[in-house]
Amino acid sequence: MTVYYRPSVYAVSHVFFGFIAVWIPMIGFLSLMYQLGQYFYNVRVFPLERRIEKGNSLAHTAIKIGEMAVGFVLGLVVKSFWLVDQPGKNCTH
C-alpha cells in the first residue's frame, strides 16, 4: 500500500469539497467520481502545478475520500447548528 506525498492544499480542498457537498450534493458526487477516476486510470492529478503523475493506490484514494468525508461531517454539524439558531426553521414546538 503506497500513500503518495501531496501538498496540504489538496487535503484542504478535499475537506472543502466535502463540506460544500452538504449544500450542493452534486459537488460531492462529482468529487467522488473524480477521485475514483484517478484511481481507475492509475494517475494523480495536480491541477495547481499543471501536471499528471502515474501511480495511485487504493490507500491513497481512501485517504482523499476520507478527507472529503471529514468535510461532509463538518458541514452536517455546521448545518445542524445553523438550522437550530434560525427561528422558525425546522421547529417542532
N, C-alpha and C positions, 0 to 999 in steps of 0.2 A: 504494500500500500504506500503510494507516494503522495505526499501533500506538497505542492509546489509553492515557492515563495511568490507573494504578490504584494504590491504596495497597499498600505492600510486604507487608502482612498477607496479601493474596491470593496473592502469589507464594509465600510461606511455606506457605500452605495447600495449594497445588498440589504443592509438593515433599513435604509431609507425606502427602497422599493417595497419591502415587506410591510413597512409602516403605512405607506400610501395605499397599498392594496386593500386595507381595511375599508377605505372610502371608494376606491376605484378597483374593483376585483379583476378587471381585465389586465391591469398592470401586473398583478401577481401571477396570473395565468401566463402572460407573455414572458415575464421574467423566468418563470419555471421552465417554459419551453426553450428559452434561450440557453439556460444552464444545461438542460438535458441535451440540446443540440450540440453544445460544445463537447459534452461527454461522448455523444454518439460519434462525432467526427474526430474525436481524439485531438482536440485543439484547445488552446487557451487564448482568448481574445483580450487584448489590452487597448481599448479604444483611445485612451489618453496618450499613449505612446505610438499609436497607429501601427500596431504590429500584431501578428498572429504567430503563436509558437505551437509546435507539435508537442503532443503529450498531455494527457489528462488521466485522472483516475477516479474511481468511484468515491474514495475517501475525500479527495479534493472537492468533487462536486457536492458531496454530502455536507461538507463544511460550508460551502457557499449557500446551499439551500437552508442549512441550519441558521445561517446569519439572516436570511430572509424571514425565517420562522420567528426569530427573536424580534425583528422589526414588526412582524404581524401581531405578535402578542403584546408588544408595547403599544401598538396602535389600538388594539382592543381595550387595553387598560385606559388609555387616554380618552377614547371614545366613550367608555362607560362613565368616567368621571365627568366628561363634558356634558353628557345627556343628563346626569344626575343634577348638575348645577344649573340647568336651564329650566326655569319654572314652566310648567305646563307640558313639558316633553316627557313622554313615557310615564306619566303619573298614574299610579294605581290607586290613589286615595282621593 
